[in-house]
Amino acid sequence: MAEERIKPIVMPKWGLSMREGKITAWLKPLGSRVAVGDAILEVETDKIASAVEAGSAGTLRRIIGQPDAIYPVKALIGVLAEDDVADADVDAFVSGYTTPAAEMDDEEAGPGYQFTETPAGPLRFAKRGEGGEVVVLVHGFGYTLHEVAELTGLRRTTVQNHSDRGLAQLRKRLGVTDAT
């Protein structure tokens, strides 16, 4: 009965290739009341840093994952439970928790990458589906023009002009006539 009232906080899986994450900070202290959707901790991966939101409500009864430590996806890093759940039940839940093995079925693994030579240089790509229209997505690394300008010491309009020219050159070299 008590175990149903105890909710694990686990290292999330934010992408197909994510295998582990580093806790950078707990945003809620031990003993805090947590509502669904509250940001409870920050996690960093090789691709993103973001807050983890609570999927359940309760009191933060255990903080297991420590800042600056790296944990595999689905590892137990904290525990939520109601105040009337006995500490012994929470401790038994923690000691009995087993991190599920990493699953790598075809759907989760995503498509394998292929490479092709283009006039612009080698291009890594993944195919989805059969036939139909070809779509090329260009990764923008998640920075805004303002952030790039600030980081490089350039004006925002200069960064915008370089971005526009770079994409136009890529479209031209790949033979793409429609930029939509």
N, C-alpha and C positions, 0 to 999 in steps of 0.2 A: 504494500500500500504506500509506504513512504517513498519508495523508489519512483513511483509515478509522479510524485510531487517534487522530484529532484530533476533539474534540467542541466545537461552539460553545455558548456561553452567550449566549442572546438575550433581549431585553426580552420578558417574557411578555405574553400577552393574557388578562386576567382577566375580561373581560366583553364583551358584544356591542358596546358603544359605545366601548370602550377603544381609543385610537389611539396613545397615547404614555405614557411613565412617566418619573419622575425617580428617579435613583439617590440614595438618602440616605446609604448607607454600605455598604462591603464588610465582611462579617463574617469572611471568610477572607483572610489575607494571601497575596500572591504566593508561589508555591512550596509552598503547603499541600497536603497530601493531602486529597482530597475523596471522600466516599462518597455513593452514591445516597441522596437524602433529606436530606443535610446542608443547613442554611441557609447560603447563601453570600453573599447580599447582601440589602439592604433596598431596596424600591421603593415609591414613593408615586405615586398617581394622584389625580384629582379626587374619587374616591369611596372609596379604600382605601389603607392603608399596610400592607405585609406583607413577610415574608421570602420570598425566592425560593429554592426547594430545588433541589439538583442533580438532574438527570435522568440523569446518567451519572457514573461514577467516573473518577478520574484526578488528576493534579496540576494545580493552578491555574497555568498557564504564562503567561498574558497577562491583564492587567486593562486593558481598552480603555475601558470606560465610567467616567467620573469622577463622584464625588459632586457633587450639586447640578446636574448636567447632565441635560437631558431628551432622551430617545431615542425614536424611533418603535418600535412593536411589531415584533418580529422583527429589530431591529438587533443586530448583533454587539457584545456588551459584555464578553465574556471568552472565554477558551479553556482547555479541559481537554485534557491529553494525558499519555501515560505519559512517564516520565523519559527513556527511551531514544529518544524521537522527537527528531530533530535540530531545533535552534532554527531553522535555515533552512527546514525543512518547516513549522514553526508559523508563521513569518513569511510564507511563501508562501500558507498557508491564509488568514491574516488579510488579506493584500493582495488575494487573489482572491475574498474573500467579497462577495456582493452581497445587500443587504437585499431580500427579496421584496417586490413591490408589494402595497399594501393591497388585499385582496379584499373585495368588497362584493356577494356573491350574496344572493339573497333570504333564504336560511336564516340566514346569518351576520348580516345586517342586522337581523333580528328583525322583529316586527310594527310597522307604523306606528302612531303614536298618534292617537287620536280624542278629541274633547272633547264633553262633554254638560253641560247645566245641571241641577243638582239643588237641592233646598231648602237643602242645606248649602253651595251655591256651585258653581263650575265643577269638574268632575272630569275628569282626564286618564286615559285607559285604553287598553289594547291588547287586541284580540280574538284568541283562538286557537281554532281549530276551528269547528265549526258546531253550533248547537243545544245541547242539554244544559243542565247546571246552570251558573249564573252564580257566579263566585268573585271576590271583591274582596280584594286584598291591600293592606294599609296598611303603608307603609314606616316602620320604627321607627328609622332612622338609626344602628343598631348600638350604641347606648348602653344600658348596664344601668341599672336604677333607682338603684342605688348611685352610679354615675357621674354621672347627671343630678342627683341630690341633692347630691353633692359640688360639681359645677360651679355649681349655682344657689344653694347655701347653704340648701336646704330639707331637711326631714327626708324619709327614704325613704318613710315612710307617706303623707306629703303628696303626693309625686310619684306614688305608686301610686294614690291617690284621684283625682288629676287625670287620670291616664291612663285609669282605669276609667270616670270620668264622661265624658271626651272620646269614648271609643269607644262608650259607650252612647248619647250624643247623636248621633254619626254614624250608628249603626245606626237610631235612631229617625227621623232626617231622611231617610235613604235608604229607609226602609220595610222594613228587614231585621228579621225576627222571630227568626231563629235565629243565634246568634253563633258557631256552630261552623264 
